[in-house]
Amino acid sequence: MFHNVRLTMAWLHTWFGLVLGLVLMVAFFFGSLSVFDREIDRWALPQTRFEPQPMPSFDRLLRPVFETMQPAPEALAQARSRVDGPLPERFDTVRSWSAYTTHRDPVLSLYAGFELPGARDPDEAVWGTRTLDPRNGRPLPDDRLKIGSRFFYPLHYSLNLHWQDLGTWIVGFAALVMLVALVSGVVMHRKFFREFFTFRPAKSTQRSALDLHNLTGVVALPFHFFFAFTGLVIFAGLYFPVTHTQLHPLHELHEKLEAGETGLPHERAGRAAPLASVDAMVARAQARWAARGMAGEVGFLSIQHVGDANSYVSIYRAGTDRIALTGQGLHFKASTGELLREDPPSTAVARVNEFLTGLHLQHFRHWLLRWLYVLGGLAGCVCIATGFIFFVEKRKRQHARRGAAGARVVDALAVSTVTGMLVATLGLLVVNRLLPETLPAGWPPRGELEQRSFWALWLLAALHAAWRSAPTAQARLAPAWREQCWAVAALALAAVALNAITTGDHLARTLAAGYWPVAGLDLCLLASAALATLAARRLARHERAAVPASSADHAAAPRALPLHEGARHG
């Protein structure tokens, strides 16, 4: 099919990147935002704007809340299809209680799992969740969308398509294709290191887009490879479900053997038992950590088989000073507080997995590395966007002469992917500040309205891009790029203004108080508005300076790239 390996790699690089560019852009962009997902939550939920707190007292504050929890209505709705017979009015058999927090998260997340009577799968459970103010135990509204941690974060790895884990499979395939694109890109580049220092913005759009594509691809190559690879590692259990297929008959036996080895009961005993002081167990765990020179706060606490004689409490140290998310777990008998088990050091394989997973998720305390993650992710976005632009610029005159619509379609897709995604993201922040605190009766939950607005705005931006892409078919610049850049600038400024108006937390106040979760996002929004304005003005100059497509092609076209350059970039 091709004369040599480099031409084959060029074909793979071009078409794989083009077909899955939208998915990769979503993964990179919302992955970058997810680095500061908790900070975005603070901006979107003004009632959570206070300093992070340690795990509060279980006995005094958490236990009374857990005892009032029941499955969430949406969880019950999903469970109806998995049971034979009606669901009970109240769920009394509690499988587990758990609480989780981080050094960046002021609020506390509580989870309660309940046995599902009549479930076709005996391992099925139904869950209730609660978000808590750890200072006083006051529950926070459940209809509020945590835009950062519950929308942007899952969007980057699942596209928020949860049916049969479809979105996660699509993103996983895109990550695998990205590894192919990275390898093929390296094979294509003869002057790999020179492109590290080459960017000629004064040249034609085609040349400058190619330079920027090469530059961002080379500069962030280790970052892109590492995160595509570790993303696949994290979801390896989903992509290769050995334990749920080939090894399923051994699964129950393995759990029973593990329970015998660890002393942590696998099943309920069927006898009720009281719960001893969990605060005393936490104090013992912290004392043992301190004795080993690892003093720290509790990051995750769970109680299994709640109310049963086989109930036990697991306490894990917060992962602020190491790569692994949690660790140094201690397990106590719930009814007496007796220490049942202290987790031994991880095996070599487990340590590698913990390292790769922890480095990808980056929950440890390192602000400089966190910003490097953001820059690496945005470099990936630029690399994909300039790849789209180069594809269109290289072909639009040829397609215009033939009357083909390929360049127009790809240009509309590029606008929808790049600026359209920004319009939807910033529009979501604006809607978050415009919606009233209390919605009229009969309206959908506030969080659902916010999600609907995001998808509606993105669809609107895509329709606008398709409508305004006609000039591309005439080898001219589509005005959709400029118009959506102006929309991005307007929405970013509106979000900053609405935050100040609706909450009173304007920049002068948040900067003076040093509250960076809100001040930082406002500053990023202002920077985005400035960049979008500069881009819109430059695009307007390009439109005015463009030669009509009816003029001689040779007069209008920039100097053609050398044959080997064009071939290796598809």
Secondary structure in CASP SS format (residue, H / E / C, confidence):
PFRMAT SS
TARGET T0000
AUTHOR 0000-0000-0000
METHOD secondary structure of the structure
MODEL  1
M C 1.00
F C 1.00
H C 1.00
N C 1.00
V H 1.00
R H 1.00
L H 1.00
T H 1.00
M H 1.00
A H 1.00
W H 1.00
L H 1.00
H H 1.00
T H 1.00
W H 1.00
F H 1.00
G H 1.00
L H 1.00
V H 1.00
L C 1.00
G H 1.00
L H 1.00
V H 1.00
L H 1.00
M H 1.00
V H 1.00
A H 1.00
F H 1.00
F H 1.00
F H 1.00
G H 1.00
S H 1.00
L H 1.00
S H 1.00
V C 1.00
F C 1.00
D H 1.00
R H 1.00
E H 1.00
I H 1.00
D H 1.00
R H 1.00
W H 1.00
A H 1.00
L C 1.00
P H 1.00
Q H 1.00
T H 1.00
R C 1.00
F C 1.00
E C 1.00
P C 1.00
Q C 1.00
P C 1.00
M C 1.00
P C 1.00
S C 1.00
F H 1.00
D H 1.00
R H 1.00
L H 1.00
L H 1.00
R H 1.00
P H 1.00
V H 1.00
F H 1.00
E H 1.00
T H 1.00
M C 1.00
Q C 1.00
P C 1.00
A C 1.00
P H 1.00
E H 1.00
A H 1.00
L H 1.00
A H 1.00
Q H 1.00
A H 1.00
R H 1.00
S H 1.00
R H 1.00
V E 1.00
D C 1.00
G C 1.00
P C 1.00
L C 1.00
P C 1.00
E C 1.00
R C 1.00
F C 1.00
D C 1.00
T C 1.00
V E 1.00
R E 1.00
S E 1.00
W E 1.00
S E 1.00
A E 1.00
Y E 1.00
T C 1.00
T C 1.00
H C 1.00
R C 1.00
D C 1.00
P C 1.00
V C 1.00
L E 1.00
S E 1.00
L E 1.00
Y E 1.00
A E 1.00
G E 1.00
F E 1.00
E E 1.00
L C 1.00
P C 1.00
G C 1.00
A E 1.00
R C 1.00
D C 1.00
P C 1.00
D C 1.00
E C 1.00
A E 1.00
V E 1.00
W E 1.00
G E 1.00
T E 1.00
R E 1.00
T E 1.00
L E 1.00
D E 1.00
P C 1.00
R C 1.00
N C 1.00
G C 1.00
R E 1.00
P E 1.00
L C 1.00
P C 1.00
D C 1.00
D C 1.00
R C 1.00
L C 1.00
K C 1.00
I H 1.00
G H 1.00
S H 1.00
R H 1.00
F H 1.00
F H 1.00
Y H 1.00
P H 1.00
L H 1.00
H H 1.00
Y H 1.00
S H 1.00
L C 1.00
N C 1.00
L C 1.00
H C 1.00
W H 1.00
Q H 1.00
D H 1.00
L H 1.00
G H 1.00
T H 1.00
W H 1.00
I H 1.00
V H 1.00
G H 1.00
F H 1.00
A H 1.00
A H 1.00
L H 1.00
V H 1.00
M H 1.00
L H 1.00
V H 1.00
A H 1.00
L H 1.00
V H 1.00
S H 1.00
G H 1.00
V H 1.00
V H 1.00
M H 1.00
H C 1.00
R C 1.00
K C 1.00
F C 1.00
F C 1.00
R H 1.00
E H 1.00
F H 1.00
F H 1.00
T C 1.00
F C 1.00
R C 1.00
P C 1.00
A C 1.00
K C 1.00
S C 1.00
T H 1.00
Q H 1.00
R H 1.00
S H 1.00
A H 1.00
L H 1.00
D H 1.00
L H 1.00
H H 1.00
N H 1.00
L H 1.00
T H 1.00
G H 1.00
V H 1.00
V H 1.00
A C 1.00
L H 1.00
P H 1.00
F H 1.00
H H 1.00
F H 1.00
F H 1.00
F H 1.00
A H 1.00
F H 1.00
T H 1.00
G H 1.00
L H 1.00
V H 1.00
I H 1.00
F C 1.00
A H 1.00
G H 1.00
L H 1.00
Y H 1.00
F C 1.00
P C 1.00
V C 1.00
T C 1.00
H C 1.00
T C 1.00
Q C 1.00
L C 1.00
H H 1.00
P H 1.00
L H 1.00
H H 1.00
E H 1.00
L H 1.00
H H 1.00
E H 1.00
K H 1.00
L H 1.00
E H 1.00
A H 1.00
G H 1.00
E H 1.00
T H 1.00
G C 1.00
L C 1.00
P C 1.00
H C 1.00
E C 1.00
R C 1.00
A C 1.00
G C 1.00
R C 1.00
A E 1.00
A C 1.00
P C 1.00
L C 1.00
A C 1.00
S C 1.00
V H 1.00
D H 1.00
A H 1.00
M H 1.00
V H 1.00
A H 1.00
R H 1.00
A H 1.00
Q H 1.00
A H 1.00
R H 1.00
W H 1.00
A H 1.00
A H 1.00
R C 1.00
G C 1.00
M C 1.00
A C 1.00
G C 1.00
E C 1.00
V E 1.00
G E 1.00
F E 1.00
L E 1.00
S E 1.00
I E 1.00
Q E 1.00
H C 1.00
V C 1.00
G C 1.00
D E 1.00
A C 1.00
N C 1.00
S C 1.00
Y E 1.00
V E 1.00
S E 1.00
I E 1.00
Y E 1.00
R E 1.00
A E 1.00
G C 1.00
T C 1.00
D C 1.00
R C 1.00
I C 1.00
A C 1.00
L C 1.00
T E 1.00
G E 1.00
Q E 1.00
G E 1.00
L E 1.00
H E 1.00
F E 1.00
K E 1.00
A C 1.00
S C 1.00
T C 1.00
G C 1.00
E C 1.00
L E 1.00
L E 1.00
R E 1.00
E E 1.00
D C 1.00
P C 1.00
P C 1.00
S C 1.00
T C 1.00
A H 1.00
V H 1.00
A H 1.00
R H 1.00
V H 1.00
N H 1.00
E H 1.00
F H 1.00
L H 1.00
T H 1.00
G H 1.00
L H 1.00
H H 1.00
L H 1.00
Q C 1.00
H C 1.00
F C 1.00
R C 1.00
H C 1.00
W H 1.00
L H 1.00
L H 1.00
R H 1.00
W H 1.00
L H 1.00
Y H 1.00
V H 1.00
L H 1.00
G H 1.00
G H 1.00
L H 1.00
A H 1.00
G H 1.00
C H 1.00
V H 1.00
C H 1.00
I H 1.00
A H 1.00
T H 1.00
G H 1.00
F H 1.00
I H 1.00
F H 1.00
F H 1.00
V H 1.00
E H 1.00
K H 1.00
R H 1.00
K H 1.00
R H 1.00
Q H 1.00
H H 1.00
A H 1.00
R H 1.00
R H 1.00
G C 1.00
A C 1.00
A C 1.00
G H 1.00
A H 1.00
R H 1.00
V H 1.00
V H 1.00
D H 1.00
A H 1.00
L H 1.00
A H 1.00
V H 1.00
S H 1.00
T H 1.00
V H 1.00
T H 1.00
G H 1.00
M H 1.00
L H 1.00
V H 1.00
A H 1.00
T H 1.00
L H 1.00
G H 1.00
L H 1.00
L H 1.00
V H 1.00
V H 1.00
N H 1.00
R H 1.00
L H 1.00
L C 1.00
P C 1.00
E C 1.00
T C 1.00
L C 1.00
P C 1.00
A C 1.00
G C 1.00
W C 1.00
P C 1.00
P C 1.00
R H 1.00
G H 1.00
E H 1.00
L H 1.00
E H 1.00
Q H 1.00
R H 1.00
S H 1.00
F H 1.00
W H 1.00
A H 1.00
L H 1.00
W H 1.00
L H 1.00
L H 1.00
A H 1.00
A H 1.00
L H 1.00
H H 1.00
A H 1.00
A H 1.00
W H 1.00
R C 1.00
S C 1.00
A H 1.00
P H 1.00
T H 1.00
A H 1.00
Q H 1.00
A C 1.00
R C 1.00
L C 1.00
A C 1.00
P C 1.00
A H 1.00
W H 1.00
R H 1.00
E H 1.00
Q H 1.00
C H 1.00
W H 1.00
A H 1.00
V H 1.00
A H 1.00
A H 1.00
L H 1.00
A H 1.00
L H 1.00
A H 1.00
A H 1.00
V H 1.00
A H 1.00
L H 1.00
N H 1.00
A H 1.00
I H 1.00
T H 1.00
T H 1.00
G C 1.00
D C 1.00
H C 1.00
L H 1.00
A H 1.00
R H 1.00
T H 1.00
L H 1.00
A H 1.00
A H 1.00
G C 1.00
Y C 1.00
W H 1.00
P H 1.00
V H 1.00
A H 1.00
G H 1.00
L H 1.00
D H 1.00
L H 1.00
C H 1.00
L H 1.00
L H 1.00
A H 1.00
S H 1.00
A H 1.00
A H 1.00
L H 1.00
A H 1.00
T H 1.00
L H 1.00
A H 1.00
A H 1.00
R H 1.00
R H 1.00
L H 1.00
A H 1.00
R H 1.00
H H 1.00
E H 1.00
R H 1.00
A H 1.00
A C 1.00
V C 1.00
P C 1.00
A C 1.00
S C 1.00
S C 1.00
A C 1.00
D H 1.00
H H 1.00
A H 1.00
A H 1.00
A C 1.00
P C 1.00
R C 1.00
A C 1.00
L C 1.00
P C 1.00
L H 1.00
H H 1.00
E H 1.00
G H 1.00
A H 1.00
R H 1.00
H C 1.00
G C 1.00
END
